[in-house]
Amino acid sequence: MKNIIEFLLSAKQNTYANDSGQTKSSRPNSYDLEYSEDDYHCLDTYLGTHSFSGLEVL
């Protein structure tokens, strides 16, 4: 099993870095990226495209 830092790096490489992982929006006009591996699950939600704010949950 990977540690949390390795998992976060893998999650970013498999969502943002390769433009995948987008899932159904969790709130109006949000962009959600989801990634799972072993016992870990990451949901990253952000609003906006240039100056944006968001939340990443493990």
N, C-alpha and C positions, 0 to 999 in steps of 0.2 A: 504494500500500500504506500502511496506517495505521501509526503508530508504536505502541509498546507501551502507552503511557498511553492513547491513544485507543482501542486495542483493549480494554483492561481496563474502561474506562468503558462501551464498547459491550457487553461480555460481561455486566457487572452489570445494565445496562439490559434486556438480553435474557434474563436468568435470574431473579435475585431480584426485580427491580423489576416484572416483568410475570408472575411466578409461572409460568415455563416453563423448559424446559431440563433437567427432571429425567430422569435416566437410571437404568439398573439399578444397584443398590447394589453397590459394590466390596468391601464387607466387611459383616459382620453388623450390622444396625441403623444403617447409615450412610445419609445422604442425599447424593446426587451430582447435581451440575449440570454440564452440558457445553455448550460453545459453541465454534464454529469460524468463522473468517472469513479468507479469503485463505490465507496461510501460517501463521496463528496458530491455536492450539487451547488451550482452557482447560478444566481439570477441577477443580472445587471440591468437596471432600468434607468433610462435617461430621457430628458425632455429637451427639445431643441436640437439644432444641428451645428451651430457655430459656438456661441456662448451657451453652454448647457449645464444643467445640474442633474444629478442622479443619485442612485443608491445601488450599492453592490452588496448582496447578501449571500453568505455561505451557509 
